[in-house]
Amino acid sequence: MYYFPYDEPLFRPPSEAHSLIFQITLGCSQNICTFCGMYKGKSFCMRPVDEVLAEIARVPEAHRPFVQRVFLADGDALVYPKNGLLAILEAFAAAFPGLSRIGAYASPASLTNKDEADLAQLRERKLRILYFGLESGDAATLASVNKGFAPAEMLAQCRKAQDAAIKLSVTAILGLAGRARSREHARASRGAPAARREDRAQPAAHVHLEAASLGAVFGALDGDQPEVVHARQAAVVLGAAAERRLELAPEVLAIGMPQEES
């Protein structure tokens, strides 16, 4: 059910399927990564607090007790200024008595701009999970896709969120390095979860947006520039690789499939 119009395209993680989505930002504040086409058609902006509060007010009173989870879109909602974000989170708590969790995407830049005390305040207001794109633990791979941060820098930000007791869902992208650095990318990415202590990586397969055909999937595996596709298509990519007998490194296959967040 839609209570208000969305600015399309709209994306969410698989585990936010039953969440009520509010777009507090439009687009992505970073939006320079060459592997991601999710928000290339949008100019980034932060919506005024009053607009978001007005959308909360549009949810019928009779429906509000059934809202248990909220997801903050678009691509980097954590970049929202702290005081405005606190006001929005407090409005959610007041409107939805059964609310148990709020989630959002987070970029390395947005985590850099919030200290541990800021994150702890947000967690107190039910921001309990952040979806973070590590993409790779390999510095060369990250540089090649213009991520803008080194692995160590991103892992330091992950630890900060973890120290504030916020849960992380971290994504590593299968095939991001192409064939040339497949092994280095997989080994470095597999080591990243240990560096983040108990958090676990969630590998996703990123292929061309038009990947309804296996040809586009094969192209991504052969090292063409990837776009973005739903994480659960990792199975399609791995199946296509097996069919073509591509020599993917064992470490890539060992990373596994994403799991639902509880």
N, C-alpha and C positions, 0 to 999 in steps of 0.2 A: 504494500500500500504506500502511495506517495502522498505526503502531506504538503509538499512544496516542490517546485521544479528544481532540477539539478542542472548544473553547467556541464554538459557532456564533453568528452568522455569522462566517465566516473569509474575509478578502480578501487578495489578493496582486496585485502588478503582473504584466502579461503576460509579462515577461521572466523571471519567477521560476517559470515553469510546471514546471520540472524540479528545483526546489529542495525540500529537506526543510524543512518549516516547523515552527518552535517558537514557541509563544505565551509570550513572557516577560512581556508585559503583556496585559491584557484591556481592550478598549475604547480610547478616545482620551483623553489627558490634557486636551485643549482642548475638543473636542466641543460648541462653542457656535456653530460656523459654520452659518448657516441653510440653506446650499445642500447640506449633506452629511447624509445619513441613515444612513451606514454603521454607526455605533456608538451611535445614539440609544437603542437598547434595552439597552445595557450600562452598568454602573457601572464607572468606571475603577479598576483596581488593578494593582499590580506583583506578579507571582508570586515567591515566595521562591526564592532561588538553589538551595536543596536540591531543590525540586520540579522545576526545569528540569534539574538534573544527573541526577535520577532518570529523567527521560524520555530523556535521552541514553543512559543505561545500558540502556534497554529496546530500543534498536536492536540487532538481532542482530549478533554479531561478523562473520558471513559477509557481511552486507550493507554493513558500514561502509566498506570500500575503494571502494565505488561512489558514495558521497556526495561530490559535487563542489561543490555549492552549498547554502547554508543561507539561509533567509529568516526574519528575526525579526518576528513579529507581536505585538500587533495594530497599532493605528493610529499609535502613536508610541513605538516600542520604544527610540528613542534617549534618551528621558527617563529610562530606567533609571539608577540611581546608578552612577557610573563604576567603582568597585571591584567591585561585583557584576557589572557587565557584562563587565569584564575577566576575572573568574573564569569566566563562562559561555563567553566566546570561547576562553579557554585550554582549557576542557573539550572544545569542538568540535575544536580542533586535535589534541588528544590522542586523541580517539575516531575521527576521520575523516582518515586519512592522505592521502587524495586531495583534500582540501578546497582549493579555489582562491579562493572568494569568499563573503563573507557580506554580505547586504543587509538594509536596514530602511527603514521609513517614518520621516521626521523632520519635526517641526513647527518653526515659528520659535522657539517657546518652548524646545524641547529643545535646539536649537542654541545658543540664548542661554545656556543653563546649562552648556555645555561650551566650554572655551577651546581654542585651536589645539593646545596641548600635549596636552590630553585626547584630542582627535580624532586626533592623530598616534599616540598610544598604541593607540587602537582600531584604526587602520589597520594598525599593525604586527601585530595579531592577526587580520588578514584582513577587517575591516569595510571593504569597498572601494567600496560604492555606497550612496547615500542617495536615497530617493524623496521629493521635496519639493514640496508644493503651493503654488506662487506664486499660482495661480488667476487673477490679473490684475496688470498693471502699472499699473492706474489706481486711484488712491487712493479716489476716490468709489465705484467699484464694490466695492472691498474693504470699505469702511465699510458699504455697504448690505447686505452679507452677513455682517457681524459677524466678519470674519476676525481682528481684534484687532491687526493689525500693518500698518504702512504699507509701500509697495513698497520704499522705500530701506532700511528696517530689515531686511526679508527678504533683499534683495540683499546687504547687508553680512554677514549670516549665511552666505549662499551662498559668498561670497568666502572666509570663514574656513574653511569645509569644503574649498574648493578649495585653499587655501594649505596645508592638511594633506594634500593629495594624495588626497582622497576624491572619487570621481566622483559627480556629481549628475545625477539624472534629474528634470527640473523640469516640472511640469504647469501649463498655462494652460487655462482652461475656456471652450470655445466657447459663446457665447450667455449667459454669466453675467450680463451687464449688460442683457439684454433688448434690445428694439429701440431704446429711448430713448438708450442710451449705447453702442450696438454699435460705432460708429466709434472713439470715444475708448478704449474697452476694447481693441479690436483693435490700434490704433496703439501704445498704451502697452505692451501685452503683447509685440508684435513687437519693440519696442526693448529689452525686458528681456534677451534672450540676449546682445546686444552688451555690455550692462552687466556681464554675468557672464563676459565673455571667451569662452573656447572652449566652455563648456557650451551645450547646446541645449534649448529648451523643447519639451515634449511636450503639445500641446493635447488635451484630452479633452472629450467632449460629456457633460454631465450633464443627464439628463432624469428624469422620474418613474420610480419603481421599477416601476410597473405598465406600463411602456412597451412592452408587447408589441404594442400597436396604434399606428398612425401618429397617431391622435388625440392620444395623450399626448405624442408627439414634437412635433407641431405646437403643443401647448399650451406646451411649454418654449420653443420658438422665439418664441412670441408674448409671452413675458415672464412666464409663470407661475412660481411658486416651484419651482426644480429640486430633484430629489433626486439620486441617484447611479446611474450605470450604467457598464458596462465601457467603457473608453476607445475600443475599436475600434468602438463604435456611432456614432462621429463620422461615419462614412460614411453611416449611415442618416439622421442628422440633416441632413447636407448634401444628400443625395438628396431628402429630404422638402422641404427648402427650395427646391430647384430645381423640384420638381413643383408646389409652390404659388406659385412665382415670387415668393418673399419677397425683399425688398430687403435682403439681408445686405451689409454693407460689404465691398468687395473685400479689405480687409486681413484680414477674418475668414477668407475663403477662402484667402488667401495663407499663413496659418499652417500649414496642411497637416495630415497625419496623423501619429500617433505611430509611432516606429520601435522595433524591438527593441533592447535594450541587449546588447552583447556582454560 
